[in-house]
């Protein structure tokens, strides 16, 4: 019996020793936006792949690009405009997978501000997130021909915190919202949908890819790293599809991982329902047409373009090809 117990203990130790460590940096705080990763962890999908994954929450003072540049993560969740802008500036990020198929970004405006169409933005104050989230907005304004310097024929940009206060306090005619988060904060504050006008980036034809997985290009030269990332992506996508099919359970798993206690069950369940709409249709592999649409959009602003030249080597199917093959 002692020999059997010792053998079992040694086997367990060997299994633990062989587990591959992966650090994932999220773009924002623990919430249903990242449910697939928390579900993969909770359901043992990472463990089944021999991975020991550490999920690092983000926040207002955490930029995924800076974290991975400093060696603090192996893979990060980021929006493609931010990643491509960073790549052009010298940080060689590569998209290895794209769990989000659709964009949830929009501008939400008070009808009483007089905004009914994009033509009404002129002369108005618009709330905008920065830290990498401003690029789709700046591209859209460039496409509309609006300067963002506060000039009479342009718009005034209010650097928006990650809340909806500028709209509630009428400091801005419109603010940035996500379909799965801030929009509902506006509704919960007592403003009715009938009092609002939403301009969804997808509907306006200026949507860009969000919430992709990015690594440093040099790491992809190591076949072992590619194999590890293939395992990570395969398990993560398994987590995402489980979350799509079991949104309420996924939301509860997210809550269990929220160490701040800031999230509520009602909000996370609602968020997960909206997030499932954005991940639907993705098997993890980046759609080249979606990528090209994002690049074209980011280059369309002339002198105000987010990127000035078509990127080379900014994405790869090497990881997802491996992940989907098994």
VOPAGU-2260 file (C-alpha; in pm, 1 decimal, decimal comma):
REM VOPAGU-2260
SITE   aa  ch    i         X         Y         Z
SITE  UNK   A    0       0,0       0,0       0,0
SITE  UNK   A    1     284,7     238,6      91,9
SITE  UNK   A    2     447,4     171,7    -244,0
SITE  UNK   A    3     122,1     245,6    -424,8
SITE  UNK   A    4      74,1     570,0    -233,5
SITE  UNK   A    5     433,1     672,6    -300,4
SITE  UNK   A    6     394,5     594,7    -670,1
SITE  UNK   A    7      76,4     800,0    -685,8
SITE  UNK   A    8     245,3    1089,8    -509,0
SITE  UNK   A    9     542,9    1075,3    -745,2
SITE  UNK   A   10     309,9    1064,8   -1043,6
SITE  UNK   A   11     122,2    1369,2    -914,4
SITE  UNK   A   12     449,6    1551,2    -857,9
SITE  UNK   A   13     564,2    1461,5   -1207,2
SITE  UNK   A   14     239,2    1588,0   -1354,7
SITE  UNK   A   15     268,0    1914,2   -1167,5
SITE  UNK   A   16     633,5    1953,6   -1266,1
SITE  UNK   A   17     552,0    1904,4   -1633,1
SITE  UNK   A   18     271,2    2159,0   -1640,0
SITE  UNK   A   19     351,3    2450,4   -1868,6
SITE  UNK   A   20     306,8    2792,4   -1711,4
SITE  UNK   A   21     118,5    3057,0   -1909,2
SITE  UNK   A   22      48,8    3412,0   -1795,8
SITE  UNK   A   23    -250,2    3581,3   -1958,4
SITE  UNK   A   24    -295,8    3956,7   -1920,4
SITE  UNK   A   25    -654,4    4075,2   -1962,0
SITE  UNK   A   26    -744,3    4411,6   -2112,3
SITE  UNK   A   27    -976,1    4506,8   -1827,7
SITE  UNK   A   28   -1098,8    4397,9   -1486,2
SITE  UNK   A   29   -1249,7    4058,5   -1409,4
SITE  UNK   A   30   -1586,8    4050,3   -1583,3
SITE  UNK   A   31   -1784,5    3844,1   -1833,7
SITE  UNK   A   32   -1591,2    4006,6   -2118,9
SITE  UNK   A   33   -1325,8    3745,5   -2034,0
SITE  UNK   A   34   -1555,2    3462,1   -1928,4
SITE  UNK   A   35   -1407,9    3208,6   -2169,4
SITE  UNK   A   36   -1072,0    3213,3   -1993,1
SITE  UNK   A   37   -1218,4    3184,8   -1645,1
SITE  UNK   A   38   -1448,2    2903,9   -1760,3
SITE  UNK   A   39   -1154,8    2718,6   -1918,5
SITE  UNK   A   40    -971,9    2743,8   -1589,3
SITE  UNK   A   41   -1268,0    2647,5   -1370,3
SITE  UNK   A   42   -1372,5    2353,8   -1588,3
SITE  UNK   A   43   -1021,4    2211,3   -1604,9
SITE  UNK   A   44    -977,9    2269,7   -1978,6
SITE  UNK   A   45    -633,4    2422,2   -1925,7
SITE  UNK   A   46    -535,6    2143,7   -1689,9
SITE  UNK   A   47    -640,6    1885,3   -1950,9
SITE  UNK   A   48    -389,7    2046,4   -2186,7
SITE  UNK   A   49    -114,2    2032,5   -1926,2
SITE  UNK   A   50    -121,2    2405,2   -1866,2
SITE  UNK   A   51     -97,2    2610,4   -1549,4
SITE  UNK   A   52    -259,7    2937,9   -1652,7
SITE  UNK   A   53    -243,0    3252,6   -1442,2
SITE  UNK   A   54    -507,2    3507,6   -1539,9
SITE  UNK   A   55    -402,6    3863,9   -1462,9
SITE  UNK   A   56    -687,9    4117,3   -1443,3
SITE  UNK   A   57    -642,0    4453,7   -1606,3
SITE  UNK   A   58    -752,3    4797,8   -1498,2
SITE  UNK   A   59    -736,2    5168,3   -1581,2
SITE  UNK   A   60    -363,1    5184,3   -1511,4
SITE  UNK   A   61    -271,0    4859,0   -1686,8
SITE  UNK   A   62    -190,4    4854,7   -2059,0
SITE  UNK   A   63    -153,1    4501,6   -2200,7
SITE  UNK   A   64     105,3    4624,4   -2451,6
SITE  UNK   A   65     326,2    4755,5   -2171,1
SITE  UNK   A   66     283,2    4440,7   -1964,3
SITE  UNK   A   67     393,3    4206,5   -2242,2
SITE  UNK   A   68     673,4    4440,3   -2347,9
SITE  UNK   A   69     806,5    4423,1   -1992,5
SITE  UNK   A   70     787,9    4043,8   -1979,7
SITE  UNK   A   71     495,0    4034,6   -1740,3
SITE  UNK   A   72     279,4    3811,2   -1958,8
SITE  UNK   A   73     315,2    3548,1   -2230,2
SITE  UNK   A   74      -5,9    3643,8   -2407,6
SITE  UNK   A   75    -241,4    3941,1   -2379,1
SITE  UNK   A   76    -597,5    4029,6   -2468,4
SITE  UNK   A   77    -607,4    4352,1   -2668,2
SITE  UNK   A   78    -801,5    4530,9   -2937,5
SITE  UNK   A   79    -644,2    4516,3   -3283,2
SITE  UNK   A   80    -620,8    4896,2   -3331,5
SITE  UNK   A   81    -412,5    4920,2   -3015,4
SITE  UNK   A   82    -197,6    4621,9   -3114,0
SITE  UNK   A   83    -134,5    4747,5   -3468,3
SITE  UNK   A   84     -55,5    5098,7   -3346,0
SITE  UNK   A   85     192,8    4951,1   -3098,0
SITE  UNK   A   86     344,2    4734,4   -3372,2
SITE  UNK   A   87     401,7    5035,0   -3595,4
SITE  UNK   A   88     574,2    5206,8   -3303,9
SITE  UNK   A   89     815,3    4915,2   -3259,9
SITE  UNK   A   90     646,0    4658,6   -3034,6
SITE  UNK   A   91     616,6    4346,8   -3256,8
SITE  UNK   A   92     280,6    4210,1   -3143,8
SITE  UNK   A   93     124,5    3928,0   -3343,0
SITE  UNK   A   94    -239,0    3817,8   -3335,7
SITE  UNK   A   95    -248,5    3440,8   -3277,6
SITE  UNK   A   96    -624,9    3401,4   -3228,1
SITE  UNK   A   97    -945,1    3604,9   -3248,3
SITE  UNK   A   98   -1216,9    3482,4   -3007,7
SITE  UNK   A   99   -1432,5    3792,6   -3068,7
SITE  UNK   A  100   -1593,3    3797,3   -3412,5
SITE  UNK   A  101   -1796,3    4117,3   -3371,5
SITE  UNK   A  102   -1750,5    4459,1   -3213,5
SITE  UNK   A  103   -1951,5    4585,6   -2917,7
SITE  UNK   A  104   -1833,5    4946,1   -2930,9
SITE  UNK   A  105   -2070,0    5239,7   -2977,4
SITE  UNK   A  106   -2133,0    5604,6   -2900,3
SITE  UNK   A  107   -2435,1    5659,7   -2680,5
SITE  UNK   A  108   -2593,6    6005,4   -2698,4
SITE  UNK   A  109   -2872,8    6189,2   -2520,7
SITE  UNK   A  110   -3147,7    6280,0   -2766,9
SITE  UNK   A  111   -3194,2    6611,6   -2587,1
SITE  UNK   A  112   -2840,6    6708,0   -2693,9
SITE  UNK   A  113   -2965,0    6736,5   -3051,2
SITE  UNK   A  114   -2766,2    6445,6   -3189,4
SITE  UNK   A  115   -2966,9    6232,6   -3429,0
SITE  UNK   A  116   -2710,0    6149,0   -3697,0
SITE  UNK   A  117   -2327,3    6163,9   -3721,5
SITE  UNK   A  118   -2370,0    6500,2   -3894,8
SITE  UNK   A  119   -2486,8    6635,2   -3559,4
SITE  UNK   A  120   -2154,5    6553,2   -3389,4
SITE  UNK   A  121   -2010,3    6881,8   -3519,5
SITE  UNK   A  122   -1948,4    7122,8   -3235,9
SITE  UNK   A  123   -2040,1    6866,1   -2972,2
SITE  UNK   A  124   -1837,0    6721,3   -2685,4
SITE  UNK   A  125   -1785,0    6347,2   -2714,7
SITE  UNK   A  126   -1652,0    6120,3   -2441,3
SITE  UNK   A  127   -1367,9    5897,0   -2554,0
SITE  UNK   A  128   -1168,6    5625,2   -2381,7
SITE  UNK   A  129    -792,8    5637,6   -2418,1
SITE  UNK   A  130    -520,1    5386,6   -2336,7
SITE  UNK   A  131    -553,4    5225,7   -2681,0
SITE  UNK   A  132    -932,7    5237,8   -2704,4
SITE  UNK   A  133    -934,7    5577,3   -2874,4
SITE  UNK   A  134    -812,1    5451,8   -3212,0
SITE  UNK   A  135   -1147,4    5334,9   -3357,8
SITE  UNK   A  136   -1303,5    5667,0   -3255,4
SITE  UNK   A  137   -1024,6    5876,8   -3406,3
SITE  UNK   A  138   -1049,3    5676,7   -3727,2
SITE  UNK   A  139   -1425,0    5735,2   -3743,1
SITE  UNK   A  140   -1390,1    6109,1   -3688,3
SITE  UNK   A  141   -1123,6    6126,5   -3960,5
SITE  UNK   A  142   -1357,0    5941,0   -4196,0
SITE  UNK   A  143   -1632,4    6193,5   -4117,8
SITE  UNK   A  144   -1390,7    6480,8   -4172,7
SITE  UNK   A  145   -1409,1    6609,7   -3815,0
SITE  UNK   A  146   -1103,0    6745,5   -3642,9
SITE  UNK   A  147   -1078,6    6644,4   -3277,5
SITE  UNK   A  148    -915,9    6965,7   -3154,4
SITE  UNK   A  149   -1231,2    7138,6   -3035,7
SITE  UNK   A  150   -1255,5    7366,2   -3340,0
SITE  UNK   A  151   -1604,8    7487,5   -3440,0
SITE  UNK   A  152   -1626,5    7254,6   -3739,7
SITE  UNK   A  153   -1493,4    6960,4   -3544,3
SITE  UNK   A  154   -1561,9    6792,0   -3211,7
SITE  UNK   A  155   -1433,3    6839,2   -2861,2
SITE  UNK   A  156   -1292,5    6522,6   -2708,7
SITE  UNK   A  157   -1352,3    6461,5   -2341,3
SITE  UNK   A  158   -1109,2    6206,3   -2202,0
SITE  UNK   A  159   -1362,4    5971,1   -2050,5
SITE  UNK   A  160   -1303,8    5759,0   -1746,6
SITE  UNK   A  161   -1441,5    5407,7   -1748,0
SITE  UNK   A  162   -1780,4    5522,3   -1626,0
SITE  UNK   A  163   -2085,3    5699,6   -1768,2
SITE  UNK   A  164   -2075,3    6012,0   -1552,3
SITE  UNK   A  165   -2011,4    6257,9   -1839,8
SITE  UNK   A  166   -2345,0    6163,9   -1997,6
SITE  UNK   A  167   -2538,2    6154,8   -1672,6
SITE  UNK   A  168   -2396,8    6492,8   -1570,9
SITE  UNK   A  169   -2444,0    6626,3   -1925,3
SITE  UNK   A  170   -2077,1    6711,4   -1964,1
SITE  UNK   A  171   -2085,4    6542,1   -2304,0
SITE  UNK   A  172   -2350,1    6491,1   -2570,0
SITE  UNK   A  173   -2225,5    6139,2   -2632,7
SITE  UNK   A  174   -1999,6    5893,4   -2455,8
SITE  UNK   A  175   -1823,8    5571,2   -2545,8
SITE  UNK   A  176   -2007,8    5259,5   -2436,0
SITE  UNK   A  177   -1991,7    4887,8   -2496,0
SITE  UNK   A  178   -2310,8    4699,0   -2577,3
SITE  UNK   A  179   -2233,9    4461,3   -2291,6
SITE  UNK   A  180   -2132,2    4705,8   -2021,5
SITE  UNK   A  181   -2153,7    5085,8   -2008,1
SITE  UNK   A  182   -2473,9    5111,6   -2211,8
SITE  UNK   A  183   -2650,8    4918,2   -1938,0
SITE  UNK   A  184   -2495,0    5138,9   -1672,5
SITE  UNK   A  185   -2670,8    5430,5   -1841,1
SITE  UNK   A  186   -2999,6    5240,0   -1837,1
SITE  UNK   A  187   -2951,0    5137,7   -1474,4
SITE  UNK   A  188   -2897,5    5504,3   -1387,1
SITE  UNK   A  189   -3258,4    5571,7   -1483,9
SITE  UNK   A  190   -3230,5    5690,2   -1844,1
SITE  UNK   A  191   -3464,4    5505,7   -2078,6
SITE  UNK   A  192   -3363,9    5363,7   -2418,1
SITE  UNK   A  193   -3610,8    5609,8   -2577,3
SITE  UNK   A  194   -3403,1    5898,6   -2442,6
SITE  UNK   A  195   -3090,8    5771,6   -2615,6
SITE  UNK   A  196   -2944,2    5743,9   -2963,9
SITE  UNK   A  197   -2680,0    5474,6   -3020,7
SITE  UNK   A  198   -2426,5    5475,6   -3301,0
SITE  UNK   A  199   -2283,4    5126,1   -3321,9
SITE  UNK   A  200   -1941,4    5112,8   -3484,0
SITE  UNK   A  201   -2042,9    4803,9   -3681,8
SITE  UNK   A  202   -2355,7    4969,5   -3819,5
SITE  UNK   A  203   -2153,7    5279,6   -3909,0
SITE  UNK   A  204   -1902,5    5066,6   -4099,8
SITE  UNK   A  205   -1605,9    5162,6   -3881,8
SITE  UNK   A  206   -1589,7    4862,4   -3648,6
SITE  UNK   A  207   -1249,4    4712,5   -3584,7
SITE  UNK   A  208   -1154,2    4383,8   -3423,8
SITE  UNK   A  209   -1161,5    4366,7   -3044,9
SITE  UNK   A  210   -1040,0    4119,3   -2781,7
SITE  UNK   A  211    -785,7    3916,8   -2976,7
SITE  UNK   A  212    -492,7    3721,9   -2833,4
SITE  UNK   A  213    -146,3    3865,3   -2896,0
SITE  UNK   A  214     211,0    3751,3   -2833,8
SITE  UNK   A  215     554,3    3888,2   -2915,7
SITE  UNK   A  216     673,4    3793,1   -3262,5
SITE  UNK   A  217    1011,0    3662,4   -3147,3
SITE  UNK   A  218     842,6    3401,4   -2928,3
SITE  UNK   A  219     681,4    3240,2   -3232,0
SITE  UNK   A  220    1022,8    3133,6   -3360,1
SITE  UNK   A  221    1021,9    2871,9   -3082,7
SITE  UNK   A  222     818,1    2563,3   -3184,9
SITE  UNK   A  223     766,5    2474,3   -2818,9
SITE  UNK   A  224     605,2    2813,3   -2756,2
SITE  UNK   A  225     378,2    2768,8   -3058,0
SITE  UNK   A  226     271,9    2428,8   -2922,1
SITE  UNK   A  227     198,0    2580,9   -2581,0
SITE  UNK   A  228      -5,6    2858,9   -2734,2
SITE  UNK   A  229    -197,1    2605,5   -2946,4
SITE  UNK   A  230    -293,3    2422,4   -2627,3
SITE  UNK   A  231    -386,2    2750,4   -2464,2
SITE  UNK   A  232    -602,7    2864,7   -2755,5
SITE  UNK   A  233    -772,4    2525,9   -2788,3
SITE  UNK   A  234    -864,4    2520,9   -2418,7
SITE  UNK   A  235    -966,0    2887,7   -2422,3
SITE  UNK   A  236   -1199,1    2841,2   -2718,5
SITE  UNK   A  237   -1349,5    2540,3   -2545,3
SITE  UNK   A  238   -1413,1    2773,4   -2253,2
SITE  UNK   A  239   -1567,6    3035,0   -2479,8
SITE  UNK   A  240   -1805,8    2792,6   -2646,8
SITE  UNK   A  241   -1907,6    2653,6   -2308,0
SITE  UNK   A  242   -1973,8    3010,3   -2191,8
SITE  UNK   A  243   -2188,2    3080,4   -2499,5
SITE  UNK   A  244   -2400,0    2772,2   -2429,7
SITE  UNK   A  245   -2414,7    2822,8   -2051,9
SITE  UNK   A  246   -2414,2    3201,0   -2002,6
SITE  UNK   A  247   -2555,6    3209,5   -1650,7
SITE  UNK   A  248   -2308,9    2949,4   -1523,4
SITE  UNK   A  249   -2025,7    3132,7   -1694,9
SITE  UNK   A  250   -2129,0    3458,2   -1527,6
SITE  UNK   A  251   -2122,9    3289,7   -1187,3
SITE  UNK   A  252   -1773,3    3154,8   -1255,5
SITE  UNK   A  253   -1662,5    3510,0   -1334,3
SITE  UNK   A  254   -1811,2    3632,8   -1007,4
SITE  UNK   A  255   -1623,1    3364,7    -817,7
SITE  UNK   A  256   -1300,5    3507,0    -959,2
SITE  UNK   A  257   -1380,7    3871,3    -888,7
SITE  UNK   A  258   -1162,9    3942,0    -587,4
SITE  UNK   A  259   -1277,6    4304,9    -571,8
SITE  UNK   A  260   -1640,2    4214,0    -512,1
SITE  UNK   A  261   -1737,0    4501,9    -739,5
SITE  UNK   A  262   -1943,2    4297,4    -984,8
SITE  UNK   A  263   -2306,1    4195,0    -937,4
SITE  UNK   A  264   -2481,1    3878,6   -1047,7
SITE  UNK   A  265   -2745,8    4061,7   -1249,5
SITE  UNK   A  266   -2491,8    4273,4   -1437,2
SITE  UNK   A  267   -2258,9    3983,8   -1515,2
SITE  UNK   A  268   -2539,8    3761,1   -1640,2
SITE  UNK   A  269   -2663,8    4037,4   -1864,8
SITE  UNK   A  270   -2309,6    4107,8   -1982,3
SITE  UNK   A  271   -2246,3    3743,0   -2060,6
SITE  UNK   A  272   -2559,2    3732,6   -2273,2
SITE  UNK   A  273   -2430,2    4025,3   -2479,3
SITE  UNK   A  274   -2074,3    3890,8   -2497,9
SITE  UNK   A  275   -2203,7    3561,1   -2638,4
SITE  UNK   A  276   -2331,5    3756,1   -2939,6
SITE  UNK   A  277   -1980,5    3886,6   -3006,9
SITE  UNK   A  278   -1794,8    3554,8   -2979,2
SITE  UNK   A  279   -2057,6    3365,4   -3179,5
SITE  UNK   A  280   -1925,4    3248,4   -3513,8
SITE  UNK   A  281   -1559,3    3239,1   -3411,6
SITE  UNK   A  282   -1359,5    2918,6   -3380,2
SITE  UNK   A  283   -1057,5    3119,9   -3271,9
SITE  UNK   A  284    -894,9    3161,7   -3611,5
SITE  UNK   A  285    -858,3    3517,7   -3736,9
SITE  UNK   A  286   -1074,2    3589,3   -4042,1
SITE  UNK   A  287    -845,5    3754,1   -4300,2
SITE  UNK   A  288   -1130,0    3965,7   -4435,6
SITE  UNK   A  289   -1202,3    4101,0   -4086,2
SITE  UNK   A  290    -833,3    4175,0   -4041,2
SITE  UNK   A  291    -813,5    4360,4   -4372,7
SITE  UNK   A  292   -1125,4    4560,5   -4289,6
SITE  UNK   A  293    -961,8    4670,1   -3965,3
SITE  UNK   A  294    -638,6    4766,2   -4139,6
SITE  UNK   A  295    -824,2    4959,5   -4410,1
SITE  UNK   A  296   -1026,9    5142,3   -4147,3
SITE  UNK   A  297    -719,2    5238,2   -3946,2
SITE  UNK   A  298    -540,2    5370,1   -4254,6
SITE  UNK   A  299    -836,8    5569,5   -4384,8
SITE  UNK   A  300    -783,2    5887,4   -4186,7
SITE  UNK   A  301    -525,1    6055,3   -4408,4
SITE  UNK   A  302    -289,2    6260,7   -4192,6
SITE  UNK   A  303    -487,4    6147,7   -3887,3
SITE  UNK   A  304    -467,6    5777,8   -3972,7
SITE  UNK   A  305    -402,5    5543,9   -3679,8
SITE  UNK   A  306    -142,1    5351,5   -3879,0
SITE  UNK   A  307      44,4    5488,1   -4178,8
SITE  UNK   A  308     130,9    5168,8   -4366,2
SITE  UNK   A  309      -4,1    4819,6   -4410,4
SITE  UNK   A  310     142,9    4596,9   -4137,8
SITE  UNK   A  311     347,0    4291,8   -4226,8
SITE  UNK   A  312     353,8    3981,5   -4007,0
SITE  UNK   A  313      92,1    4118,4   -3769,0
SITE  UNK   A  314    -104,7    3792,5   -3752,7
SITE  UNK   A  315     -51,7    3420,7   -3794,6
SITE  UNK   A  316    -262,3    3108,3   -3829,2
SITE  UNK   A  317      25,4    2890,2   -3706,1
SITE  UNK   A  318    -123,6    2862,2   -3358,7
SITE  UNK   A  319    -488,9    2814,7   -3451,9
SITE  UNK   A  320    -398,7    2567,0   -3726,5
SITE  UNK   A  321    -240,0    2349,9   -3457,2
SITE  UNK   A  322    -518,4    2415,1   -3208,2
SITE  UNK   A  323    -794,9    2322,1   -3451,4
SITE  UNK   A  324    -615,0    2019,4   -3589,6
SITE  UNK   A  325    -664,8    1823,0   -3266,8
